[in-house]
Amino acid sequence: MKFDCINNKPKTPSQRERVLNRLRKGSVTSWELSQMGILGYNSRIMELRRAGHEIITVMEEVQNQFGETVKRGRFSLLVSEKSKS
């Protein structure tokens, strides 16, 4: 566990770390990321891609609370043999 050097309290993971940790457990939707408090998830996904992580996005249709069909993104982390080692 990392500690903050100023007040010696456990350091809270960054949003980027939280998104990456969640993606390592399996695919995640934009709605789920929003529920985790990550409202700028598109920026975090872009930062992770720029850092070399292969993340694919698939748009899926779902019904919202009003019965309308809307699209939301589902993000998945591709794990290559090279990154497993």
N, CA, C and O atoms as a GROMACS GRO file, in nm:
protein
  340
    1MET      N    1   0.084  -0.117   0.000
    1MET     CA    2   0.000   0.000   0.000
    1MET      C    3   0.089   0.124   0.000
    1MET      O    4   0.187   0.131   0.074
    2LYS      N    5   0.053   0.221  -0.082
    2LYS     CA    6   0.128   0.346  -0.089
    2LYS      C    7   0.076   0.442   0.017
    2LYS      O    8  -0.042   0.441   0.051
    3PHE      N    9   0.167   0.526   0.068
    3PHE     CA   10   0.129   0.625   0.168
    3PHE      C   11   0.161   0.764   0.119
    3PHE      O   12   0.260   0.786   0.048
    4ASP      N   13   0.078   0.858   0.156
    4ASP     CA   14   0.099   0.999   0.124
    4ASP      C   15   0.219   1.048   0.204
    4ASP      O   16   0.226   1.026   0.325
    5CYS      N   17   0.313   1.113   0.137
    5CYS     CA   18   0.436   1.156   0.205
    5CYS      C   19   0.413   1.274   0.300
    5CYS      O   20   0.498   1.301   0.385
    6ILE      N   21   0.302   1.343   0.288
    6ILE     CA   22   0.278   1.460   0.373
    6ILE      C   23   0.211   1.422   0.504
    6ILE      O   24   0.257   1.463   0.610
    7ASN      N   25   0.104   1.344   0.498
    7ASN     CA   26   0.031   1.313   0.622
    7ASN      C   27   0.038   1.166   0.661
    7ASN      O   28  -0.027   1.124   0.757
    8ASN      N   29   0.116   1.088   0.589
    8ASN     CA   30   0.141   0.946   0.620
    8ASN      C   31   0.013   0.863   0.627
    8ASN      O   32   0.007   0.765   0.702
    9LYS      N   33  -0.089   0.902   0.550
    9LYS     CA   34  -0.212   0.824   0.542
    9LYS      C   35  -0.208   0.741   0.414
    9LYS      O   36  -0.137   0.776   0.320
   10PRO      N   37  -0.284   0.630   0.411
   10PRO     CA   38  -0.287   0.551   0.288
   10PRO      C   39  -0.329   0.639   0.170
   10PRO      O   40  -0.424   0.716   0.178
   11LYS      N   41  -0.256   0.624   0.060
   11LYS     CA   42  -0.282   0.704  -0.059
   11LYS      C   43  -0.398   0.644  -0.137
   11LYS      O   44  -0.403   0.524  -0.162
   12THR      N   45  -0.492   0.729  -0.175
   12THR     CA   46  -0.607   0.686  -0.254
   12THR      C   47  -0.562   0.662  -0.398
   12THR      O   48  -0.493   0.747  -0.455
   13PRO      N   49  -0.601   0.548  -0.458
   13PRO     CA   50  -0.562   0.524  -0.597
   13PRO      C   51  -0.621   0.631  -0.689
   13PRO      O   52  -0.732   0.680  -0.667
   14SER      N   53  -0.546   0.665  -0.793
   14SER     CA   54  -0.597   0.762  -0.890
   14SER      C   55  -0.712   0.699  -0.968
   14SER      O   56  -0.730   0.578  -0.967
   15GLN      N   57  -0.788   0.784  -1.034
   15GLN     CA   58  -0.898   0.732  -1.117
   15GLN      C   59  -0.844   0.638  -1.224
   15GLN      O   60  -0.905   0.536  -1.254
   16ARG      N   61  -0.730   0.673  -1.282
   16ARG     CA   62  -0.670   0.588  -1.385
   16ARG      C   63  -0.637   0.450  -1.328
   16ARG      O   64  -0.663   0.349  -1.392
   17GLU      N   65  -0.580   0.446  -1.207
   17GLU     CA   66  -0.549   0.318  -1.142
   17GLU      C   67  -0.676   0.239  -1.113
   17GLU      O   68  -0.680   0.117  -1.128
   18ARG      N   69  -0.780   0.310  -1.071
   18ARG     CA   70  -0.907   0.243  -1.040
   18ARG      C   71  -0.969   0.183  -1.165
   18ARG      O   72  -1.021   0.071  -1.162
   19VAL      N   73  -0.965   0.257  -1.277
   19VAL     CA   74  -1.019   0.206  -1.403
   19VAL      C   75  -0.939   0.083  -1.448
   19VAL      O   76  -0.998  -0.018  -1.485
   20LEU      N   77  -0.806   0.092  -1.443
   20LEU     CA   78  -0.723  -0.020  -1.486
   20LEU      C   79  -0.747  -0.143  -1.398
   20LEU      O   80  -0.759  -0.254  -1.449
   21ASN      N   81  -0.754  -0.124  -1.267
   21ASN     CA   82  -0.781  -0.237  -1.177
   21ASN      C   83  -0.916  -0.301  -1.208
   21ASN      O   84  -0.929  -0.423  -1.205
   22ARG      N   85  -1.015  -0.219  -1.238
   22ARG     CA   86  -1.149  -0.272  -1.271
   22ARG      C   87  -1.145  -0.347  -1.402
   22ARG      O   88  -1.206  -0.453  -1.414
   23LEU      N   89  -1.074  -0.293  -1.502
   23LEU     CA   90  -1.064  -0.361  -1.632
   23LEU      C   91  -0.992  -0.495  -1.621
   23LEU      O   92  -1.022  -0.588  -1.696
   24ARG      N   93  -0.898  -0.506  -1.530
   24ARG     CA   94  -0.826  -0.632  -1.511
   24ARG      C   95  -0.917  -0.742  -1.457
   24ARG      O   96  -0.886  -0.860  -1.469
   25LYS      N   97  -1.030  -0.703  -1.397
   25LYS     CA   98  -1.127  -0.800  -1.346
   25LYS      C   99  -1.228  -0.843  -1.453
   25LYS      O  100  -1.298  -0.942  -1.435
   26GLY      N  101  -1.234  -0.768  -1.563
   26GLY     CA  102  -1.330  -0.799  -1.670
   26GLY      C  103  -1.384  -0.672  -1.731
   26GLY      O  104  -1.346  -0.561  -1.692
   27SER      N  105  -1.471  -0.688  -1.829
   27SER     CA  106  -1.525  -0.571  -1.900
   27SER      C  107  -1.610  -0.486  -1.805
   27SER      O  108  -1.662  -0.534  -1.704
   28VAL      N  109  -1.621  -0.359  -1.841
   28VAL     CA  110  -1.695  -0.264  -1.758
   28VAL      C  111  -1.766  -0.165  -1.849
   28VAL      O  112  -1.714  -0.127  -1.954
   29THR      N  113  -1.886  -0.123  -1.809
   29THR     CA  114  -1.961  -0.027  -1.890
   29THR      C  115  -1.934   0.115  -1.842
   29THR      O  116  -1.886   0.138  -1.732
   30SER      N  117  -1.968   0.209  -1.930
   30SER     CA  118  -1.956   0.350  -1.893
   30SER      C  119  -2.042   0.381  -1.771
   30SER      O  120  -2.002   0.460  -1.686
   31TRP      N  121  -2.158   0.320  -1.762
   31TRP     CA  122  -2.246   0.342  -1.647
   31TRP      C  123  -2.181   0.293  -1.518
   31TRP      O  124  -2.186   0.361  -1.416
   32GLU      N  125  -2.119   0.175  -1.524
   32GLU     CA  126  -2.053   0.120  -1.404
   32GLU      C  127  -1.938   0.210  -1.360
   32GLU      O  128  -1.918   0.231  -1.240
   33LEU      N  129  -1.862   0.264  -1.456
   33LEU     CA  130  -1.753   0.355  -1.420
   33LEU      C  131  -1.808   0.482  -1.355
   33LEU      O  132  -1.750   0.534  -1.260
   34SER      N  133  -1.920   0.530  -1.407
   34SER     CA  134  -1.984   0.648  -1.346
   34SER      C  135  -2.027   0.618  -1.203
   34SER      O  136  -2.014   0.703  -1.116
   35GLN      N  137  -2.078   0.497  -1.179
   35GLN     CA  138  -2.120   0.458  -1.045
   35GLN      C  139  -2.001   0.447  -0.949
   35GLN      O  140  -2.017   0.458  -0.828
   36MET      N  141  -1.882   0.426  -1.005
   36MET     CA  142  -1.759   0.422  -0.924
   36MET      C  143  -1.707   0.562  -0.896
   36MET      O  144  -1.604   0.578  -0.830
   37GLY      N  145  -1.778   0.664  -0.945
   37GLY     CA  146  -1.736   0.802  -0.923
   37GLY      C  147  -1.638   0.853  -1.027
   37GLY      O  148  -1.576   0.957  -1.008
   38ILE      N  149  -1.624   0.779  -1.136
   38ILE     CA  150  -1.531   0.818  -1.242
   38ILE      C  151  -1.614   0.877  -1.355
   38ILE      O  152  -1.653   0.806  -1.448
   39LEU      N  153  -1.641   1.006  -1.346
   39LEU     CA  154  -1.729   1.071  -1.443
   39LEU      C  155  -1.656   1.106  -1.571
   39LEU      O  156  -1.720   1.113  -1.677
   40GLY      N  157  -1.526   1.128  -1.566
   40GLY     CA  158  -1.448   1.156  -1.687
   40GLY      C  159  -1.381   1.029  -1.738
   40GLY      O  160  -1.262   1.029  -1.770
   41TYR      N  161  -1.459   0.921  -1.746
   41TYR     CA  162  -1.401   0.791  -1.783
   41TYR      C  163  -1.340   0.791  -1.922
   41TYR      O  164  -1.242   0.720  -1.946
   42ASN      N  165  -1.395   0.870  -2.016
   42ASN     CA  166  -1.337   0.873  -2.151
   42ASN      C  167  -1.193   0.922  -2.149
   42ASN      O  168  -1.108   0.870  -2.221
   43SER      N  169  -1.165   1.021  -2.066
   43SER     CA  170  -1.028   1.072  -2.054
   43SER      C  171  -0.937   0.968  -1.990
   43SER      O  172  -0.822   0.952  -2.032
   44ARG      N  173  -0.987   0.897  -1.889
   44ARG     CA  174  -0.905   0.795  -1.824
   44ARG      C  175  -0.875   0.680  -1.920
   44ARG      O  176  -0.763   0.629  -1.923
   45ILE      N  177  -0.974   0.639  -2.001
   45ILE     CA  178  -0.953   0.533  -2.100
   45ILE      C  179  -0.848   0.579  -2.201
   45ILE      O  180  -0.760   0.502  -2.238
   46MET      N  181  -0.858   0.704  -2.247
   46MET     CA  182  -0.762   0.758  -2.344
   46MET      C  183  -0.621   0.759  -2.284
   46MET      O  184  -0.525   0.723  -2.352
   47GLU      N  185  -0.608   0.800  -2.158
   47GLU     CA  186  -0.476   0.801  -2.093
   47GLU      C  187  -0.418   0.661  -2.084
   47GLU      O  188  -0.299   0.641  -2.106
   48LEU      N  189  -0.501   0.563  -2.051
   48LEU     CA  190  -0.454   0.425  -2.042
   48LEU      C  191  -0.411   0.373  -2.179
   48LEU      O  192  -0.312   0.302  -2.190
   49ARG      N  193  -0.485   0.408  -2.282
   49ARG     CA  194  -0.446   0.367  -2.418
   49ARG      C  195  -0.312   0.429  -2.456
   49ARG      O  196  -0.226   0.361  -2.513
   50ARG      N  197  -0.295   0.556  -2.426
   50ARG     CA  198  -0.168   0.624  -2.456
   50ARG      C  199  -0.052   0.563  -2.378
   50ARG      O  200   0.063   0.571  -2.422
   51ALA      N  201  -0.081   0.504  -2.263
   51ALA     CA  202   0.022   0.439  -2.182
   51ALA      C  203   0.052   0.298  -2.233
   51ALA      O  204   0.136   0.228  -2.175
   52GLY      N  205  -0.016   0.255  -2.340
   52GLY     CA  206   0.014   0.126  -2.401
   52GLY      C  207  -0.085   0.014  -2.372
   52GLY      O  208  -0.064  -0.098  -2.419
   53HIS      N  209  -0.190   0.041  -2.298
   53HIS     CA  210  -0.289  -0.063  -2.269
   53HIS      C  211  -0.386  -0.074  -2.386
   53HIS      O  212  -0.436   0.026  -2.437
   54GLU      N  213  -0.411  -0.197  -2.428
   54GLU     CA  214  -0.504  -0.220  -2.539
   54GLU      C  215  -0.644  -0.236  -2.482
   54GLU      O  216  -0.677  -0.336  -2.419
   55ILE      N  217  -0.726  -0.135  -2.505
   55ILE     CA  218  -0.863  -0.134  -2.455
   55ILE      C  219  -0.956  -0.120  -2.574
   55ILE      O  220  -0.942  -0.028  -2.655
   56ILE      N  221  -1.051  -0.213  -2.585
   56ILE     CA  222  -1.149  -0.204  -2.693
   56ILE      C  223  -1.282  -0.156  -2.636
   56ILE      O  224  -1.315  -0.178  -2.520
   57THR      N  225  -1.357  -0.090  -2.723
   57THR     CA  226  -1.488  -0.039  -2.685
   57THR      C  227  -1.592  -0.099  -2.777
   57THR      O  228  -1.577  -0.096  -2.899
   58VAL      N  229  -1.697  -0.153  -2.719
   58VAL     CA  230  -1.810  -0.206  -2.795
   58VAL      C  231  -1.933  -0.130  -2.748
   58VAL      O  232  -1.959  -0.121  -2.628
   59MET      N  233  -2.008  -0.075  -2.842
   59MET     CA  234  -2.131  -0.005  -2.806
   59MET      C  235  -2.244  -0.107  -2.798
   59MET      O  236  -2.261  -0.189  -2.888
   60GLU      N  237  -2.321  -0.102  -2.690
   60GLU     CA  238  -2.433  -0.194  -2.673
   60GLU      C  239  -2.560  -0.114  -2.647
   60GLU      O  240  -2.556  -0.007  -2.586
   61GLU      N  241  -2.671  -0.168  -2.694
   61GLU     CA  242  -2.800  -0.101  -2.675
   61GLU      C  243  -2.866  -0.154  -2.549
   61GLU      O  244  -2.871  -0.275  -2.525
   62VAL      N  245  -2.917  -0.061  -2.468
   62VAL     CA  246  -2.989  -0.096  -2.346
   62VAL      C  247  -3.110  -0.004  -2.334
   62VAL      O  248  -3.117   0.100  -2.400
   63GLN      N  249  -3.204  -0.043  -2.250
   63GLN     CA  250  -3.320   0.044  -2.227
   63GLN      C  251  -3.295   0.127  -2.102
   63GLN      O  252  -3.250   0.075  -2.000
   64ASN      N  253  -3.324   0.256  -2.112
   64ASN     CA  254  -3.309   0.342  -1.994
   64ASN      C  255  -3.436   0.336  -1.910
   64ASN      O  256  -3.527   0.260  -1.940
   65GLN      N  257  -3.441   0.416  -1.804
   65GLN     CA  258  -3.554   0.411  -1.712
   65GLN      C  259  -3.685   0.456  -1.773
   65GLN      O  260  -3.791   0.433  -1.717
   66PHE      N  261  -3.678   0.521  -1.891
   66PHE     CA  262  -3.799   0.568  -1.959
   66PHE      C  263  -3.842   0.472  -2.070
   66PHE      O  264  -3.937   0.500  -2.143
   67GLY      N  265  -3.772   0.358  -2.081
   67GLY     CA  266  -3.806   0.259  -2.183
   67GLY      C  267  -3.747   0.288  -2.319
   67GLY      O  268  -3.776   0.219  -2.416
   68GLU      N  269  -3.664   0.391  -2.327
   68GLU     CA  270  -3.601   0.426  -2.455
   68GLU      C  271  -3.475   0.343  -2.474
   68GLU      O  272  -3.405   0.310  -2.378
   69THR      N  273  -3.446   0.308  -2.599
   69THR     CA  274  -3.324   0.237  -2.630
   69THR      C  275  -3.211   0.338  -2.647
   69THR      O  276  -3.220   0.430  -2.728
   70VAL      N  277  -3.106   0.319  -2.569
   70VAL     CA  278  -2.988   0.406  -2.576
   70VAL      C  279  -2.864   0.319  -2.589
   70VAL      O  280  -2.868   0.198  -2.563
   71LYS      N  281  -2.754   0.380  -2.630
   71LYS     CA  282  -2.628   0.306  -2.642
   71LYS      C  283  -2.535   0.346  -2.528
   71LYS      O  284  -2.532   0.461  -2.484
   72ARG      N  285  -2.458   0.247  -2.483
   72ARG     CA  286  -2.353   0.275  -2.385
   72ARG      C  287  -2.231   0.192  -2.423
   72ARG      O  288  -2.242   0.087  -2.486
   73GLY      N  289  -2.116   0.241  -2.383
   73GLY     CA  290  -1.992   0.172  -2.416
   73GLY      C  291  -1.958   0.065  -2.314
   73GLY      O  292  -1.982   0.081  -2.195
   74ARG      N  293  -1.902  -0.044  -2.364
   74ARG     CA  294  -1.847  -0.149  -2.277
   74ARG      C  295  -1.699  -0.159  -2.312
   74ARG      O  296  -1.662  -0.184  -2.426
   75PHE      N  297  -1.616  -0.140  -2.211
   75PHE     CA  298  -1.471  -0.139  -2.229
   75PHE      C  299  -1.412  -0.271  -2.183
   75PHE      O  300  -1.453  -0.327  -2.081
   76SER      N  301  -1.316  -0.322  -2.260
   76SER     CA  302  -1.247  -0.446  -2.226
   76SER      C  303  -1.098  -0.428  -2.246
   76SER      O  304  -1.054  -0.365  -2.343
   77LEU      N  305  -1.020  -0.483  -2.155
   77LEU     CA  306  -0.875  -0.479  -2.163
   77LEU      C  307  -0.827  -0.606  -2.232
   77LEU      O  308  -0.858  -0.717  -2.188
   78LEU      N  309  -0.752  -0.589  -2.340
   78LEU     CA  310  -0.693  -0.703  -2.407
   78LEU      C  311  -0.562  -0.736  -2.339
   78LEU      O  312  -0.476  -0.649  -2.322
   79VAL      N  313  -0.546  -0.861  -2.298
   79VAL     CA  314  -0.424  -0.902  -2.230
   79VAL      C  315  -0.345  -0.990  -2.325
   79VAL      O  316  -0.388  -1.099  -2.361
   80SER      N  317  -0.229  -0.941  -2.366
   80SER     CA  318  -0.144  -1.018  -2.457
   80SER      C  319  -0.055  -1.111  -2.376
   80SER      O  320  -0.039  -1.094  -2.255
   81GLU      N  321   0.002  -1.209  -2.444
   81GLU     CA  322   0.093  -1.302  -2.378
   81GLU      C  323   0.212  -1.227  -2.320
   81GLU      O  324   0.263  -1.262  -2.213
   82LYS      N  325   0.257  -1.122  -2.391
   82LYS     CA  326   0.371  -1.044  -2.346
   82LYS      C  327   0.342  -0.973  -2.214
   82LYS      O  328   0.429  -0.967  -2.127
   83SER      N  329   0.221  -0.921  -2.198
   83SER     CA  330   0.189  -0.847  -2.076
   83SER      C  331   0.157  -0.938  -1.959
   83SER      O  332   0.152  -0.892  -1.845
   84LYS      N  333   0.133  -1.067  -1.984
   84LYS     CA  334   0.105  -1.161  -1.875
   84LYS      C  335   0.231  -1.192  -1.794
   84LYS      O  336   0.222  -1.222  -1.675
   85SER      N  337   0.346  -1.185  -1.858
   85SER     CA  338   0.470  -1.222  -1.789
   85SER      C  339   0.532  -1.108  -1.714
   85SER      O  340   0.637  -1.124  -1.652
   0.00000   0.00000   0.00000
